Amino acid sequence: MIGYAFMGAAHSHAWRTAPRFFDLPLAPRMTALAGRDPERVAAAASKLGWESSETDWRRLIERDDIDLIDICVPGNLHAEIAIAALEAGKHVLCEKPLANSVEEAEQMTAVAEAAKSAGALAMCGFSYRRTPALSLAKRLVESGALGPIRHVRAQYLQDWLTDENAPLTWRLDKSKSGSGSLGDIGAHIIDAAQWVAGSPITGVSAILETFVKERPVGGDFVGLGGVGGADGPKGPVTVDDAALFTARFAGTPENPGGAVGVFEATRFALGRKNAMRLELNGTKGSLAFDFEDMNSLWFYDAEDGPNAGFRRIQATEPEHPYTGNWWPVGHGLGYEHAFTHQVVDLVGAIAKGEQPTPSFADALRVQKVLAAVETSAADDSRWTAI
């Protein structure tokens, strides 16, 4: 694995945990962790459960005892690492968004397609797909329970940047992150909406806004943000703080015009800690999901007649996706479990020699939506085709 901060810790937990709760066809071995600082990466390797550490990610790719590279670093490094790993015959798990541009994502996808014929498989880490309640939503849509989809509403609301003195981190530097709320959390709801609805977005009209133009360069870094020095030097924020857009989805035989969608992603919604929300309205019913109540899925069935109303499905039954390998009914899962399920699905696909999902091609579709949102916002919200 390359990188050991927030995502590195989440992925490490998943690699440790997956074989202890699921019967995997292959046994993951946490061989080596890479980071630039020798002392810090060695300490992280010891804490997170890795056998060894490296200070150059290229050494991981050169090592014969490593079969898979897990990429948990900022987006500006994704393309170089993933391409090198795949060309060396390694499997790749790459965090989202896939890259910082469509051009990079296209290169990565082309290399992944070529590598697949040689047995090296690649997957992008849109982990929310593995939340049991959201996976159940996908299952219900595929069963026809909602009928043709008319509306899609997607939000990802956080508040960790509302303090104007929160320090300037790499997530606020476009050269490293690619974008702000749009790519960091907006990418998740774009992927989830297309995946659950079973239809790609074909066009958008967008607004991007940066509320705080400068932030302290230093300070106390805690979690994703922290507290900066109000009187110290400041640097420019070069990404969006909020992204809002309307969208149209591809038509289907049942709904040739396609569903319409409304998307919002911000890290300035005071009181919202991790409100990743998705609602779909069809001709026969509706579904609603909010990650802040992640074990629940709300379902409305119009066929219930005058007594119809949203009913809460507690997605903890053994029949629900993934949950049968965990706790007794009703005991609930947490944020980290989606990453464990990601490992389970990836290892299973590798063992079968099958393409894991979401593929790099799936992630490229998300990247194209991100690019179209930026293009539209820069041109007075002009409708922009994907």
N, C-alpha and C positions, 0 to 999 in steps of 0.2 A: 504494500500500500504506500502511496505517496501523499503526504500531508497527514497531520495528526491533531488539528484543531477541532472545531465543532463537528464537521462531517466525519473527520477521521475517527473521532471517539465513537460516533454513532455507528459507523461501519465496523469498527473493531468489535464493539459489543455484539453486532450481528454475526460476525464470523465466529466469535466465541460461542454464541448461544445456539445458533441454528442446529448444529449436530447433536445438541443435548436435548432438544425437544422434538426434532423431526428425524425420521430415518432417511438419511441422505444416501444417494447411490455412490457418492464419492466423499472422501474425508478431507475437508479443508485443513490445511496446515498453515498457520500464521508465521511465515518464514522470515520476512524482513519488512521493516518500516523505513521509509526515506524522508529526510528533512535536511535543511541546510545547516542548522546549528548542531554540532556533534553532541554536546552535552544535553541539549533539550530533546533531541530526537532519541538519544539513548534512554533518557528518563521516561519519555513517552512510550517507547517500546516496552520497557519493563512494566509500566503501569497498565498499558492497554493489552498486554499479552502476546507481544511479538518476540520471536526468538532472537532476532538480531536487528541491527540498524545500519543504514547507509546514509552518506551525506550527498550523494549524487544519484539521482533517479536512474541514470543510464546504467549504473551497476546492476540494478534490479533486472533490467532487460537483458543484460549480458549473462546473468547467472542461470545455469542449467537446472538448478533446483527450484526454479520459480516458473509456474505455468500460467499464472493470471496476474494482471496488474490492475489494481483498484486505484482510481484517480480521484483524490479528494483535495485538490488545490484550486486556486482561483482560475477563472475561465480563460485567461490569456495563455495559460500553459496547457490546456486540454489537447489542442490539436497536435502539437509537437510530440507530446508524450504518447497519446493514443496511437498516432500513426506509426511511431517508432516501435511501439509494443506489438501492434498487429503485424507489421512487416517482419518482426522477429519471431512470429508464430505464437505469440502469447494471446490468451483470452483477455478481454478488457471490460471492466465495469467503470464507467465514467459518470461522474456527478453531472447534474443538470445546471443550467442549460448546456447543451452539448458543446457550444463554442461561443465566441464573441462576435461572430459574423456568419452570414449565410455562406460566404465563400469558404471559410474554414470548415463549417459543418458539411458542406458538399464534399470537400476533400476527404474528411474523416469517413463519410458514408461510402464514398467510392473505394477507399482502402479497406473498409470493413467488408464490403461486398466481395472484393478480391480475396481477402483473407479467409472468408467463409469457405471458399472452395478448397482451401488447404487445411481446414479444420479449426481455425482460430475464430472464436465467436465474440461479438461485442454487444453490450447492452448499456443503455443510458439509465441513470438512477432517478426516475420519477417515482419516488417511494410511496407517494400517497395512493397510487394504484393498489397498493397492498394493504390498505386499511380495510378490515373486513366489511364494515358497513358500506364503504364506497364500492368495493368489489361486489357486494350484494346488489347495490344499485345498478351496476352494469349488468348483472345477471337478470334482474327484473326487466330492464329495458329490452334486452335480447329476447326475453320470453314473450314480449308483446304486451306486457301489463299496462304500459302507458299509451299504447297506440302510437301513431306518428307523432314525433316531437314538434311542437310549435315554438316554444320559448325555452331559452337557456339563460340562467342568471348565475354568474360566478363572481365571487368576491374573495380576496385574500387581504385581511385587515390585521395589521400589527401596530404597535405604538412605541417601539423601542428607540425611535429617532425623534420623538416629539421634543425632547430637550435640545434646545439650540446649541448648547455647549457640549453635547455628546461628541466624542473625538472623531477625527477624520480617519476612518479605517479603509481598507482596500475595497470594501463594498461600495464606497462612495467615489471611487476612482474609475472612470470609464475605461481607461487603458488596461485595467486589471479585471474589472467585473463585467464589462460590456454594456451594462445598463444598471439602473437602480431597482426600484420596486418592480419594474416591468420584467426584467430577467430573473431577479432573485426569487420573487414569489409569484409574479404574474405568469411565469412559465408553467408553474404547477397547475394553475386553474385552466390555462389553455390546454394543457395535455389532458387533464381530468375531464374537461368538458367534451373535447373531441372523442376521447376514449369511451366515456359513458354513453354519450349520444350516438356513438357509432358513425360519426359523420365529420369530415374535415371542415374547417373554416375557410371560406372562399374570398372574403373581403372584409375590410374594417374601416371605420372612421374614428380617429383617436385624438386625445388630448394628453399631453405630458406636462407635468408641473414640478418645478424645484422650489420648495418653500424657503429653504435655508441655503443661501449661496456660498457661505463660508463656514468652516468649523475649525476648532482648535486642532493643531497638528499633534500635540501630545496630550497626556492625561492618564487617568487610571482606566485601563481597558478591562471591562467586566462583561462576560457573555458576548453578545454580538456588538454591544456598544460600550457604554461606560460614561465617565465624567471627565470632560476636558478642562483645561485651564482657561477661564473666561478672559483673563488679561494677557495670555500668552499669544504667540504667533498663530496665525490662521492660514489655512489653505483653501483652495476652491473646491466646491462640490461639483463634480462634472457629470452627475447622473440625475435621473428623475427621482423625485420623492413620491410622486403619485402618477399612476397610469390609468386612464379610463378610456374605454372604447366600446362602440357598438359593432356587431358582427353579423354576418350571414353565413349559414352553414350550407353545405352542398345539398341539393335536392335528392329526394328518394322517390321511388315509384309511388309510395303512398302520399308523399308531400313534395311534389315537384319543385315548388318554390323554395324549399329549404327552411329550416328553423331560423329564427332571429335570436341574437344573443346580446347581453349586456355584461361587460367585464369591468372590474375595479380592483386595483392593487395599490396598497399604500402602507407605509410604515409610520403614518402620522395619525392613526385613528385611536385617539385616547380611550383607554379602557378595553380595547380589543388586543388580546395577547397573541393569539394564533387562530384567528377566525377564518379558516379556509372553508368557504361555503359554496355549495352547488345546489341549484334547484332546476328541475326540468318539468315543464308542463306539456302534456300530450293531449290527445283527443279522448283518452279513456281514463287518465289518471295523472298524478304528479308525484315527484320525489323531492325530498329536501334533506340536505346533509350539512352539518356544521362540525368542523373538527374539534371545536371546543367542547362538544358533546360527542366525541368520536365513536362511541360504542352504539350510537343510536342512528337509525334511519327512519325518516318520516315518510309515510306512504298514504296517498289519497286515491281511493278507488271510486270513480264516478258511478260505477254500477251498484254501489251501495244504496243509491236512491236518496230519499229525503233525509235519511239518517247518516248520510256520508259525512266524513270528517277525517282530518289527518290522524292516522294512528301511528304510534311509536313502535318500531320494530327494534328490539334490543338484540343487536347482532353478535350474540355470544353463544348461540346454539351450536352443537357439534356439526349440524348440517350447513352452517354458514361458512364462507371462505376462511380457511386457515385456523379457525378458532378451536377445532376439535383437538388440536395438539397442545392446548394451553390449560386453562383453569376450568373449574366447574362453571356451569351456566350462571351468568349474571355477575361474575367476578371482574370482568372488564380487562381490556388491554390498554397499552399506552403508546406514546409516540415512537418509542424504540422498536416496537414489534414489527412495524412496517418494513424496517431495514432487515430484520431477521427473515421475514417472508421474501424479501428481495433476494437474499442469499439462497434461500430454499429453491426459488424458481430458477435462478441462474445456474446453480449447481445441477439441478435436474435437467435443464436444457443441455448443458455441456455433456452430461452423461449420455444423453440420447443423441447428441450431435445435431440438435435442433436449434433454430434461431430463437434466442431469448427475446422477450418483449418487455419494455419498448426497445426496439432496435434503433440503431443510429438513423435509419431512414425515418422512423417515427419521430425521433428527436429533431431531425431536419425540418419536418413539417411544422413543428413548434417554432423552430428558429426563423422560418419564413414568416410566420405570424408576427413574431417579435419585430422583425425588420419592417414589415408593412405598417405596424403601429408607429414606429419611429418615423417612417416616411410620411405617413398621414399627418402626424402631429406637427411635423416641420413644414407642412404645406396647408396650414389652416384647416386641418381636419378633413382634407379631401378624401373622398372614398377611394380606397386603394385595394386593388385586387391582389390576392395571394399568388 
